[in-house]
Amino acid sequence: MPDNRELYEIVIGLEVHAQLLTKTKLFCGDSAVFGSEPNTHVSPITLGHPGTLPKLNRKAVEYAVKTGIACHCEIERHNYFARKNYFYPDLPKGYQISQHTTPICKGGYVSIKTADGEKNIALNRIHLEEDAGKSLHDAGTDYTCVDYNRAGVPLIEIVTEPDLRSGDEAYAYLTELRKMLRYLEVCDGNMEEGSMRCDANISVRKKGEHRLGTKVEVKNLNSIRNVKHAIEYEAGRMIELIENGKAIVQQTRSFDANNGTTFALRTKEEANDYRYFPDPDLPPFNITDAFLENVRKTIPAMPEALVAKYKQELHLPEYDARVICDDKETVGYFESLIKETKNYKAASNWLIGPVKSYLNEKGISIKDFPVLPKTLAQLILLIDENKLSFSVASSKIFPVLLKDGNADPAQVAGKLNLLQSADTDEMMQWVEQALASMPEKVIEYKKGKKGLIGLFVGEVKKISKGKADPKITSKLLLEKLEN
């Protein structure tokens, strides 16, 4: 990267296509499920046969409006669809049905956290459209195959203003947007499967300038990390061109994730003429007050509201609250857990500690976690009652529960002889045994090396095989050592 990159400002606008989680396509009853055999979710309507008529999917409209409300958009009440005309092999009708002059959602914003604080990324629009099919270029050396299963699947396109200024901001925006779409349950946000795709429009200008520089579009970025890397590389490339006195050409480019560089696909000399006109087969549709109100009722508590709730009402640290709220399914599990225990911090510790470690190790989501919230709450109670230490609970009992989600933690602890002893006579024997095993350390302690108390507690724990209550152990040790 050039040394004088700090003299320039990067200007970025993002276009995100999000596939909606409807059961069927936008204008027909063909399945919208991902991953089936090629060309099995097609019908004469999907394939654009003459004489077929589209019919609008009401659920797709609901999901678009739901997203718009969550993004603080103005909802367009009077809508129609237009035909966007262009030829490409994966576009069966020779045109795409989209919205042009009347996007269903206008304006709005998405809030992100940056190093400088909170920033609202302004949106230009959110509109509905159908997806194209998928060209498979690696099916053979002499031909390209086309799978039309995806053709007609409902999308929303979420378009920002040129409001982003770095790869980090783009990363934060996409992370927040994906989280929002998942909370709303309108899109699964799986970029690897193509259900969320991003194009980045990038330009650079000297700091203090107001006129936008020549724009380059990087297409079809398939991970949030790749978006960040592509922006950083492309901005560096453009700055280097300017510094060397060369012109930036308006292009469509792609990103090579293997070497972290972009490469040209085609040069754009002028805007494409898609010859938009209202689709004659689809009547205009209106959003009523009643429809809007019904959609509002389906919007769940969103991440920021939940973070505030957990901090204020449950007194959790902000870090804990944000980790829990990163994922809606984790929130659901946590909400069930805190109905069973009032030790909210312990519940949080388990979720962001042993539970999260297990999920990451297995590569699964919490919906597949085998231990019920009620069972985990029983384990927390055993610790709260000083019948188990956290160490024993997490290393000895938790693995058993992972194998048998219906097991009772107290019974498991009893069967494994792990319940902590509060019998002071028995514990005093362990204390005396521990001190007798290290007389030199006892002398050092009595000479003022008080930090050795931890060593003695650990020895008692070892002798008792974890059954000694740590608090009572410390008390008995002090009684012996101070007398």
Secondary structure by P-SEA (a helix, b strand, c coil): cccccccbbbbbbbbbbbbccccccccccccccccccccccccccccccccbbbbbcaaaaaaaaaaaaaacccccccccccccccccccccccccccccccccccbbbbbbbcccccccccccbbbbbbbbbbbbccccccbbbbbccccccbbbbbbbccccccaaaaaaaaaaaaaaaaaacccccccccccbbbbbbbbbbccccccccbbbbbcccccaaaaaaaaaaaaaaaaaaaaaccccccccccccccccbbbbccccccccccccccccccccccccaaaaaaaaaaccccaaaaaaaaaacccccaaaaaaaaccaaaaaaaaaaaaaccaaaaaaaaaacaaaaaaaaaccccccccccaaaaaaaaaaaaaccccaaaaacccaaaaaacccccaaaaaaaacccccccaaaaaaaaaaaaaacaaaaaaaaaccccaaaaaaaaaaaaacccccaaaaaaaaaaaaac
